[in-house]
């Protein structure tokens, strides 16, 4: 029995951005420790929408061109500067945006730290104006997180009914023509993953307990992220993988690009935490990126020395974390200028994940590479001190 979408819409209606934040919670995005993309970049999204005269798919806030501009950055005709959210090949973003404009779901695949979650959030914010319809994948994610659950008090009192049903983020996105996000899809158990097959292929979500179904309205789509590097990964079934158009997000192709990414992101985080400006620590950022890239690639930047790679991923996201932690040390326990001593402990923690094997690799790198490198004596001493 097929039921019109309106009759199975969720009973919980999302409030406008400025409403329903709860008692004691500020309406200002600036008060949030980590505002959602649609809040943090509301001015840029509004400027794009105001000047976007290109065709928009059903229920999209922006045209595909404007979505790509929002992610990649640019200058609008009125002089408004759109900051880059993703630094990488333009074609990757164009393919991702185009996929969402079709009836195929999007799978962002890549090693940890390649900005999959970041890109997913900003795509949803630009397309639907709401990045919060999110299913966080873990080994314990239940089927209800993707389909729907029940208010058991209501269920016991009155039996199965619309009032007792608790819609999932995916169900809400289907009913309202929005973009749902599924983070770390490969961490979800395989049998739970496959609940997406009918949703993605038939665009319906059956509710057998009520003899009803939710039919997806135009504008609905799913963005999933996944990686195959970490432990605890559940391979996607071939049936589910076919329902996705897969876009692989690569690691930054050059040290300069990675330094730019780290600097931009640390600057954004730092402003929310009242930390020192990034430009004063750009040399240390470059050293952190150099260390990570060399150990990740198994060879020094000049190609002369082969290196052993540690067990960690040493991703760009980890470099951002190391530098942010270093800036906090410099601000609260130093003179506000990022120095080698501020990032040394963070690098050690990122590199040495396996205390036995990784510590040997790190010591060899320090003695064979860092010790002999011109201008790195302070970095060598700081790393030796925290490694002792």
N, C-alpha and C positions, 0 to 999 in steps of 0.2 A: 504494500500500500504506500503510494507516494504521497507525501504531505507537502503542501506549499511551504516554502522557506519561512514565511512570516509566522506560521503556526508552531515552528520549532526553534524560533530564535531564543538565544539564552535569556534567562530571566535577569541576569546581572548585566547591566548596560554600562559600558565604559564611559566615565565622565569626560567632559572636555579637558584639555590640558590644564587649564587654570582652576578646575573645580575638583571636589571630591578627594583632596589630598589627605584628609584626616586631621583631627584635632592636634594642634601643636606642630604640624608640618608646614613649612613655609611654601608659598606658591612660587617663590623665585627659584628658577633653575640654578641660579648662582649659589643657593644655599645647599644644594645637593652635593654630596661628596663626588658622585659620579653621575651627572645628569644623562638621561637618555639622549640619543643623537638628535631626535626631533626637538628637544628642548635646548640642548647646547648650541645647535646651529639653526635655531628657528629663524633668525634674521636672514641667513643665506637662503634657506628654503623659501621664505616669503619673497625675497628678491627674485629668485628664479621663477617662482610661480607667477609673479607680476609681469615678467617680461617673456614668458614662455608662450609663444604663439603657434607652436607645432602641435600636430595631432597627439592626443593622449589616449591610451587604451582605457577601457571602461574602468571607472573608479580609481584611476591613477591620479595622484596629486600633481605629477609633472609628466612631461613627455619623456620618452626614452633618451632623447638628446640631452634634456636638462638633468636627468638622473645621472647620466655619465659625466656631465660637467660638474655636478655636485661632488661626485667621488674624485674626479681627477683634477678639479680646480680650473680656474680661468677668470677672465674679466668680462663682465656683462657690458652691453652697450652704454648703460648709464654710469659706468665706472665702478660698479660694485665688484669687489674682489671676492671670488669664491676660493676658499683655501682647499688645497688637496687633502683628501681623506685617505687616499691610497696612492702610493708611489710605485708604479710598475707599468707593464705594457698596456697601452690604451686598448688594444684589441681584446685583451682578457676582460676588461670591464664592459666593453661593447657587447661581447658575446654573452656575458652574464645578464646584462640588462635585456638584451633581445630575447633570451630564453624566458625571462619572466613575462614578457609580452606575448608569449605563446601559451599553450596549455601544458607545456612540459615543466616539471619541477627542476630546480637548480641544485646541484650538489657541488659545493666548494671543497675541493680536495687539496691536501698539501701536508707537508711535514709540520710538526708543532711550531708555532710562532710565525707563521706566514700571513697573519692578519685575516684568517678566515672568519672568525667571529666579528671582528671589526668591520669587515666588508659586508657581512650578512646584516649587521645592525643598521649600517648606513643605507644599504639598499632598501631595507624595509621602511626606514624612516622617509626616504625620498619617494618611494612608490606609494605607500599607504598612509604616511604621516604617523605611524605607530609601529615601533619596533618591539613592543612588549608582549606580543602574542608568541610566547617562547616556551618550548619544551626543552629542558636541560637533560641531555642524555647521560645516564650513569648505568652502572651494572644493576642498580635496583629500580630503574624506571619501569613503572607498571603500564599495562595496556591502557588503563584509565587516563593516563597522562596524554595519550594521543587521541583516544576516542571520547569517553565521557565517564563520569563517576556518578555516585548517588549520595544524596543527603540521607543518611541512614535513619535519623530521627523521623524525617518526613516519610521515608520509605516504610518504616515499621508502623507508623501511625495510619497511613492512607494507602499504602501499596504503590506500585510503579505509576508514576505520573510525571507530567512535565515539570511540576513544582519540585519534585524530588530529584530531578536530573541535574547534575553539575557539569556544565559543558567544559571541554578541554579548550586550550588555546586554538588548536586546529579546527575544532568544531565551530568556534566563534568566528574564526577567519573565513570558513566556508559560508556561514550564514550571512556574513556582512561584506563579502567580496574583498577581503584583506589579505595581507601576506603573513603567513605563519612561519616561524623559524624553529628548526630542530637542531640543537647544538650537539656535537659529538655523537652523531648517529651510530657510528660503529661501536660505541660503548653500550648501546642499548641491546639487551638480549635479542637473539635472532627472531624468536617467535613474536616479540613485541614490535620489532622493526617491520615485520610483514603486515601489521595492521594498516600500514600506509598504502599497501598495494591497491586495495579497492578505492581508497580515497583518491589516489593519484591517477588511476586508470579510468574508473567509472565516474569520478567526481561526486560520489555519494558516500554518506556515512550511515549505515543501517542502525536502527535502534530496535532490535527484535523484541525487547521487553514491552514496547509500546506499539509494535506493528507499524512503525513509522521509519522515515529516513530523512536526513538532511541533505538537500541537494546544494552543491556549491553554486554560488552566483558568480557572475562575471567579475573578474578582478581578483579572484582567489588564486593563490599559488603558495608554494612551499619552497623555502630556502633551507637546505641542510648543509651541515659542515661535517667533515670527517678526516681522520688521518690514519695511517697504517703503520706508524712508527712505535707508538707507546704500547705497553703491555695492557692486556685486558680488552683487546680489539676483537669485535665480532664481525667477520666478513659479511658483506651484504649479499643476499641471495641474488642470483642472476635475474630473477623476475623483478625484484625491487630496483636493482641497478638500472634495468632497462627503462624504468619510469623516470629516471633523472637524466638531464643533460649535465655531464660532468665538466667542470672547469677547474683546471689545476693551477693553484696559486704558487708561483715559484719563489725561492729565496731571492733576495736582492742580487742583481747580477754584477754589482761592483761595490767596492768599499765606500765610494763617495755616496752612492745611492743609499746604502745602509746607514751611513752617518747622518744623512739628511732625514731618513725615517726616524731614527732614534732621537735626533735633536728636536724634530717637530713634536713627537709624541711626549717626550720628557717635558718640553716647554708647556704643553697643554696640561699635563698632570701637575707640573710645578706651580702653575698659576693658581690651580685650585687648592694647593697646599701651602701657598705663600712661600715657596722656595726661591732661591736665587735664580737669576736669569741664566739660560743655557749658554749663551755666547761666551761667558766667562770660563766655561769648562769644556769648550769644544775640543781642545787638545786631548783631554782625558777621554772624551767620548770616542775620539778617533782611535785611541789606544785600546779601549775596551772592544770596539768593533774589530780592530786588527787581530787581537788575541782570539776572539771568538771565530773569526773567519779562518784563521790559520789552523786552529785546532779542529775546526769543523771540516776543513778541506784536506787536512793531513799533509799540508805543505806550507812553507813560508810564502809570504807575498811575492818575494823575488824568485820563487821556484827553485831555490838552491838546496833547501834542506827539507827532507821528508820527515814527517812527524807522525806520531801515533795519535789517533783520535780517541777522546774519552767516551764514556758511555752516554753522557748527556747530549741533548740536541743542540745546545748553545745557539738558540734561536735569536732572532731579532727581538722578540718579546722579552726574552731573558736579559738581553743587553739593556733594554729599556728599564727593566726592573733594577738591574745593577746600578745604572746611572742615577735613577730616581732615589735609590737608597743612599748613594754617595752624596747627592745634593742635600738630602736631609741631614746626613752627618756633618757636612760642611756648614749648613745653616745653624744647627743647634749646638755643635761641639767644635766648630772651627771658625774661620774668618769669613765664611760665606763663599769662598772660591773653591771650586771642585779641584781636588788634588789626588795624586796617586794613592795616598794613604786612605782616602775616602772610598775608593772603588775596589781596593785590593781584597778585602774580606768578601765582598759580593761576588767577585770573580772566582775566588776560591770555592765558595759555596755552589756556584753554577757549574764549575768544572769537575769538582770532586764529588760525584754522586756515589760511586763505588769506592769506599775508603781504601781498599787494598789496591786495586788496579789503577784507578784514576789518580791517586796520589802520586804513584810512580811516574805516570805520564806527565803530570803537572810539574814535578820536580825536574824531569828531563827537559821539559820545555823552558823552564826558568833558567837552567844552567846553560843549555846549548843555544838558546835563541835570545831570551830577554837580557841575560847578563852581557852578551856581546854587542847588543844593539846601541848605537850612538843615541844619546839623549834619553835613554831609558833607565839610567842608574837609580833615580828616585823610585821608579816603578818597581825595579828589581828589589830594592831594599824593603819597600812596603810589602811586597808579596812574600819575601823571605820571612819577614817579621810575623805575618799572620799565618804562614805555613809551618812555623816552627812547632 
